[in-house]
Amino acid sequence: MKKYATIIFLAIAALSAIAAEENKVTNAPGEKTVLDKASQKMPEHPLAPAEFRRPEGYKPVLYKHDLKQLKDLYSESVMEKARKEMSRVDAINAEGRWKPNGKSLDWHKCPEWFKDAKFGIFVDWGLWSLASWAPKRESGAMYPDWYELRMYSDFDNKSPYWGYRSYHVKNWGEDFQRDHFIPLFKAKKYDSEKLAKLFKDCGAKYVIPFTKHHSGFCLWPSSYTFRDTMDMGPKRDIVGELEKSCRKLDMKFGFYFSLSEWEYPIIDKDGNLANCSWNKIVPYSPAMEYKASGKVAVKDFVRDYIIPQAVEFIDKYSPDILWYDADWAEKASKLGGYDIAAYFYNVSKKPVAINDRYGLGEPDEIAGRFTKERPRKWLRTVRGDFYTDEFGDTSECINIENYHPWEACRGISQSYGNNWQDDETNVISEKEFITMFADIVARGGNLLLLINLDGQGAIPEIQRQRLEEIGDWLSSYGDAIYATRPLAPYTKGGVSYTQSKDGHTAYAIITNPSKEVFLEITPPKNAKVKTVNSKRILKWDYAEDGASERGIKVMLPENIAESELPVAVSVEIK
């Protein structure tokens, strides 16, 4: 009897483990996913507007082939194509100047055009945009573009994602799975020509769409998967349309590419399906059928899929920037980014750039690079043509004195991905936007501004308004921003300082203009001080600010002094 009880117990435990695996939610950094059953009452999440909840009468469907059928029909041909491509890539990298390792790639320098550009647009748009939601927070970033992962967990009452699934069930239904969003992703309002013109008019110099986020849904036709916008959803080359529109207007174009994915079907040594989740192999789960539909199983996630897919994109679109993501999943040497980078550098006939999200570093690479208060294992701010800062996550590592190009990526609100709850209460004002932008540039950075399209590809009005406002300001004061370099004291006393590349002209962007302003600049006698917008010559004299800091006192004309927005003046310093 005891023997049978043990067998029953083990069977129940096995079933529980299978159920847990099917509903598993991968932890994002700093998050908990365990629901505390004794916790407080579930939050009362709102009912979304009609366009951001399940359409009436919608019956969810998945791709025509399940993962096993895709494996049987296409895996061998896809892996054979990948093997041939990898032979070509390996040969090019073996013969080329740039090798697929950190030491070689470290010799590559950030192109001048990137350092001059200062302003780019990050188009955060994908399946998550159909839901366009994340729980509101008083401060800090919100990530609607992780909706597809988080919709399966209620987390716990200590998490900012407490009650996530309850929101999903309320607005989309308990039966609605991740890949049920795909047929609804029609891009009915997506107009690449209008978007590109808006980006150009607002002063942006480069555009980077979210071409493949962590679910692996590609916004371009990829021959290594059916999970793309040509085989599914809108049946369009979304990326290709935007790339052509941006090129017409002389804007640089980038490729956002997740080096890892939430789930990917892998063929194990016995020929059966397994799951590669964040580059770790775990058992196959039936839940993969509605989280990874359209993906063709391979044996080697990196060499049969990641590298060939990125190389195919590079050859097809010739991007100017590679913008890696999902660098926390594995060591850089195992993620494939080094092979892709070397190939990109070796075949590009123009100056190109790659960010710093290669993956986790080796101990000797990261030793002494991070503080005890914020220890890290990744290669952000260690390796890359330019470093990245996401809402301050690497801010303590940006060293202006030891200048290295860097980029701040953030939105006009707290949201990464469209959030239907965004309004004037959590969207920065025009003045705040300009002040933030000026401070980033003064510290040697670029601003990569998130633009979050809605589910059908339209830009929300509040974001359009901010883009038009920054465009108006840059048309007047852009000389103080574009093609400048840092100038000490960078940002101080409500003034952000930059200088021309030749070092002949200093610029001061004044947050709160007044009739007299103190600038911590010491130009030679008889130097000209002018308004940047009208080139009007201003009166000035040497002065101290009361704290023994030497500089000049500049008299602003009434119309400039009374401006509600920041203004800029130029000062001859050589």
FENLINNOR-V730581 format. One record per residue. PSI is psi in degrees with one decimal (NA if undefined). D_FIRST is the distance of its C-alpha to the first C-alpha in whole Angstrom. Layout:
# FENLINNOR-V730581
PSI:D_FIRST ; PSI:D_FIRST
This chain:
# FENLINNOR-V730581
-42.6:0 ; -37.0:4 ; -45.0:5 ; -37.8:5 ; -40.4:6 ; -42.1:9 ; -44.6:10 ; -44.4:11 ; -45.4:12 ; -35.8:14 ; -43.6:15 ; -42.7:17 ; -39.5:18 ; -43.8:20 ; -39.7:21 ; -40.6:23 ; -40.6:24 ; -44.5:26 ; -41.7:27 ; -39.5:29 ; -40.0:30 ; -31.7:32 ; 14.0:33 ; 135.6:34 ; 123.8:38 ; 131.8:39 ; 129.9:41 ; 160.1:45 ; 127.7:46 ; 8.6:46 ; 151.7:44 ; 147.4:40 ; 10.3:38 ; 124.5:35 ; 123.1:35 ; 106.4:35 ; -24.9:33 ; 10.6:35 ; -179.9:39 ; 174.6:42 ; 142.7:42 ; 139.4:43 ; 151.1:46 ; 88.1:48 ; 152.3:49 ; 161.0:52 ; 126.4:53 ; 155.7:55 ; 156.2:58 ; -37.6:58 ; -11.7:58 ; 24.1:55 ; 176.4:53 ; 126.9:51 ; 143.7:54 ; 128.6:54 ; 1.4:52 ; 125.8:51 ; 113.1:48 ; 139.9:47 ; 155.7:47 ; 178.3:46 ; 154.3:48 ; -25.2:48 ; 138.5:46 ; 178.0:42 ; -36.3:42 ; -41.9:40 ; -41.3:43 ; -39.5:46 ; -48.5:44 ; -34.3:45 ; -35.9:48 ; -16.6:50 ; -46.3:48 ; -43.8:50 ; -37.8:53 ; -43.3:53 ; -34.9:52 ; -42.2:54 ; -43.1:57 ; -40.5:55 ; -42.9:56 ; -41.2:59 ; -40.6:60 ; -32.0:58 ; -41.1:61 ; -46.0:64 ; -45.5:63 ; -38.8:62 ; -42.6:65 ; -43.5:67 ; -31.0:65 ; -36.3:66 ; -23.2:70 ; 169.8:70 ; -37.1:71 ; 129.4:68 ; 152.9:65 ; 60.2:61 ; 159.7:61 ; -41.8:61 ; -40.4:64 ; -47.2:66 ; -26.8:66 ; -19.9:67 ; -15.9:70 ; 137.1:70 ; 147.9:72 ; 131.7:72 ; 152.6:75 ; -36.8:78 ; -33.6:77 ; -43.5:74 ; -28.6:75 ; -26.3:78 ; -46.4:76 ; -29.8:74 ; 119.5:73 ; 163.8:70 ; 128.1:68 ; 107.5:64 ; 99.2:63 ; 96.4:60 ; 133.1:59 ; -159.4:56 ; -35.1:53 ; -24.4:52 ; -19.4:55 ; -36.3:54 ; -39.9:52 ; 56.2:55 ; 144.8:53 ; 151.8:51 ; 139.0:51 ; 144.7:54 ; 149.1:55 ; -35.7:58 ; 165.7:58 ; 168.3:57 ; 148.9:56 ; 142.1:54 ; 76.6:53 ; -23.1:53 ; 3.9:52 ; 14.1:49 ; -43.1:48 ; -28.2:46 ; -46.2:43 ; -14.4:43 ; -9.4:43 ; -0.1:39 ; 146.4:38 ; -2.5:39 ; -145.2:39 ; 173.5:40 ; -3.3:42 ; -4.9:44 ; 145.5:44 ; -8.9:48 ; 17.3:45 ; 123.7:44 ; 16.8:43 ; -48.7:44 ; -33.7:41 ; -34.8:42 ; -45.4:46 ; -46.4:45 ; -40.0:43 ; -38.9:46 ; -21.1:49 ; -17.1:47 ; 148.2:44 ; -28.7:40 ; -6.0:40 ; 115.2:43 ; 172.1:42 ; -51.6:44 ; -0.6:46 ; -14.1:47 ; -28.2:50 ; -48.6:51 ; -20.5:53 ; -12.8:54 ; 84.6:56 ; -14.5:59 ; 39.1:62 ; -28.6:64 ; 8.6:66 ; 118.8:66 ; 99.7:70 ; -33.6:70 ; -45.6:74 ; -40.3:74 ; -46.6:71 ; -40.0:73 ; -40.9:76 ; -44.2:75 ; -41.5:73 ; -45.0:77 ; -27.5:79 ; -4.8:77 ; 5.4:78 ; 145.0:74 ; -15.8:75 ; 156.4:72 ; 132.8:69 ; 104.7:65 ; 155.6:63 ; 83.3:59 ; -35.2:59 ; 109.0:55 ; -168.6:53 ; -16.4:49 ; -10.0:48 ; 8.9:50 ; 118.0:52 ; 137.1:55 ; 22.0:59 ; 160.4:60 ; 108.4:60 ; 132.7:58 ; 0.1:57 ; 5.1:54 ; 159.6:52 ; -0.8:52 ; 68.2:51 ; 170.9:55 ; -2.6:58 ; -36.1:59 ; -21.3:56 ; 173.6:55 ; -119.6:56 ; -13.7:60 ; 45.2:60 ; 153.9:63 ; 86.3:64 ; -45.3:63 ; -44.2:64 ; -39.1:67 ; -45.5:69 ; -37.9:69 ; -45.9:70 ; -41.6:73 ; -39.5:74 ; -40.4:74 ; -38.0:75 ; -32.4:78 ; 15.0:79 ; 37.9:79 ; 143.7:75 ; 157.1:73 ; 137.5:70 ; 169.2:66 ; 104.4:63 ; 128.5:60 ; 117.8:57 ; 122.6:53 ; -9.6:52 ; 167.6:48 ; 158.9:46 ; -41.6:43 ; 143.6:42 ; 131.5:43 ; 128.7:41 ; 142.6:41 ; 117.0:41 ; -178.3:38 ; -19.4:39 ; 3.0:36 ; 8.4:39 ; 164.6:36 ; 138.2:37 ; -176.9:36 ; 125.3:38 ; 103.9:41 ; 117.8:41 ; 41.0:43 ; 14.9:44 ; 133.0:40 ; 122.7:38 ; 165.4:35 ; 150.9:32 ; 142.4:34 ; 140.6:33 ; -24.1:34 ; -22.3:35 ; -26.3:38 ; -30.0:39 ; 13.5:41 ; -14.1:42 ; 25.3:43 ; 142.5:45 ; -8.8:48 ; 137.0:47 ; 120.2:47 ; 141.5:44 ; 171.8:46 ; -34.3:45 ; 104.9:47 ; -40.4:47 ; -51.9:50 ; -21.6:52 ; -11.1:51 ; -64.1:51 ; -56.0:53 ; -50.7:56 ; -36.2:57 ; -43.9:57 ; -41.2:59 ; -41.1:61 ; -42.5:62 ; -44.6:62 ; -45.1:65 ; -33.7:67 ; -40.1:67 ; -11.4:68 ; 61.8:69 ; 161.8:68 ; -21.5:70 ; 137.9:67 ; 127.1:63 ; 91.7:61 ; 155.6:58 ; 175.9:55 ; 39.5:51 ; -6.3:52 ; -3.4:49 ; -32.1:47 ; 167.3:47 ; 144.3:50 ; -35.6:53 ; -14.5:53 ; -5.4:50 ; -18.0:51 ; -8.9:54 ; -30.6:57 ; -42.7:59 ; -42.6:59 ; -44.0:60 ; -46.4:63 ; -43.6:64 ; -45.7:65 ; -47.6:66 ; -41.2:69 ; -33.0:70 ; -15.4:70 ; 133.1:72 ; 22.7:75 ; 164.2:76 ; 125.8:75 ; 168.0:71 ; 150.0:68 ; 142.5:65 ; -168.8:63 ; 13.2:61 ; 60.4:57 ; -29.5:56 ; -163.7:53 ; 142.5:52 ; 165.5:54 ; 155.5:54 ; -41.0:54 ; -22.6:58 ; -33.0:59 ; -3.2:58 ; 125.5:59 ; 5.5:61 ; -17.3:61 ; 160.2:59 ; 160.7:59 ; -31.2:57 ; -32.9:56 ; 71.4:55 ; 145.4:54 ; 159.9:53 ; -6.8:52 ; 173.1:54 ; 11.8:57 ; 137.3:59 ; 17.1:62 ; -47.1:62 ; 136.9:63 ; 152.3:64 ; -34.5:68 ; 147.0:67 ; 160.2:64 ; 143.9:62 ; 125.6:62 ; 101.0:60 ; 41.3:60 ; 10.9:61 ; -13.6:58 ; 18.9:60 ; -34.5:63 ; -10.8:64 ; -4.3:64 ; 110.1:67 ; 107.6:70 ; -39.3:73 ; -39.1:75 ; 73.2:73 ; 131.3:73 ; 133.2:71 ; 140.5:71 ; 169.0:68 ; 131.4:67 ; 124.9:65 ; 123.2:63 ; 170.3:63 ; -179.8:64 ; -14.8:66 ; -166.7:63 ; -7.8:60 ; 131.0:58 ; 102.7:57 ; 150.5:57 ; 139.0:58 ; 113.6:57 ; -13.4:59 ; -11.6:59 ; 133.6:61 ; -168.4:65 ; -18.9:68 ; -25.7:65 ; 17.9:64 ; 128.5:66 ; 147.2:69 ; 169.2:72 ; -43.8:75 ; -44.0:76 ; -39.6:73 ; -50.3:72 ; -42.2:76 ; -44.5:75 ; -47.2:72 ; -46.4:73 ; -39.6:76 ; -41.2:74 ; -47.2:72 ; -39.6:75 ; -27.7:77 ; 16.4:74 ; 10.2:74 ; 166.5:71 ; 159.3:71 ; 118.8:69 ; 100.8:67 ; 124.0:67 ; 126.4:64 ; 120.3:65 ; 101.4:62 ; 154.3:62 ; -175.7:61 ; -30.6:58 ; 7.3:61 ; 12.2:63 ; 150.4:66 ; 127.1:67 ; 146.7:66 ; -37.5:70 ; -32.8:69 ; -39.5:68 ; -43.3:71 ; -44.5:74 ; -39.0:73 ; -41.3:73 ; -38.3:77 ; -45.4:78 ; -32.0:77 ; -41.4:79 ; -44.1:82 ; -43.1:82 ; -30.1:81 ; -24.2:84 ; -38.8:86 ; 14.4:85 ; -26.1:83 ; -27.1:85 ; -4.9:84 ; -61.8:80 ; 143.0:80 ; 31.3:81 ; 171.4:81 ; 162.1:80 ; 150.5:79 ; 122.2:82 ; 140.7:81 ; 23.6:80 ; -92.0:78 ; 122.5:77 ; 138.2:79 ; 34.5:81 ; 14.6:80 ; 133.1:81 ; 132.0:80 ; 136.4:82 ; 173.1:82 ; 155.6:85 ; 158.3:86 ; -30.1:85 ; -3.6:88 ; 10.9:88 ; -25.3:91 ; 131.8:90 ; 150.3:88 ; 141.2:86 ; 117.9:85 ; 112.4:83 ; 117.0:83 ; -47.0:81 ; 90.0:83 ; 150.6:87 ; 177.2:89 ; -32.8:93 ; 130.6:93 ; 143.5:90 ; 129.0:89 ; 132.2:88 ; 62.9:87 ; 140.5:89 ; 85.3:93 ; 165.2:95 ; 163.3:98 ; 147.4:101 ; 11.5:102 ; 148.4:99 ; 134.1:98 ; 127.5:95 ; 155.6:94 ; 139.3:92 ; -35.8:90 ; -45.0:90 ; -4.3:94 ; 25.8:95 ; 131.0:97 ; 132.9:99 ; 152.7:98 ; 143.5:99 ; 164.7:98 ; 156.9:99 ; 147.5:97 ; 171.8:95 ; 153.1:92 ; 7.4:89 ; -10.4:90 ; 25.6:87 ; 16.0:90 ; 124.8:88 ; 146.8:91 ; -146.3:91 ; 152.6:93 ; 124.9:94 ; 134.2:94 ; 118.7:96 ; 142.7:94 ; 157.4:96 ; -44.0:95 ; -29.9:93 ; -41.9:91 ; -28.3:91 ; 6.4:89 ; 136.4:87 ; -16.3:83 ; 161.1:82 ; 150.1:82 ; 166.9:85 ; 143.6:86 ; 153.4:89 ; 146.7:90 ; 124.7:92 ; 123.4:94 ; -4.7:93 ; NA:95
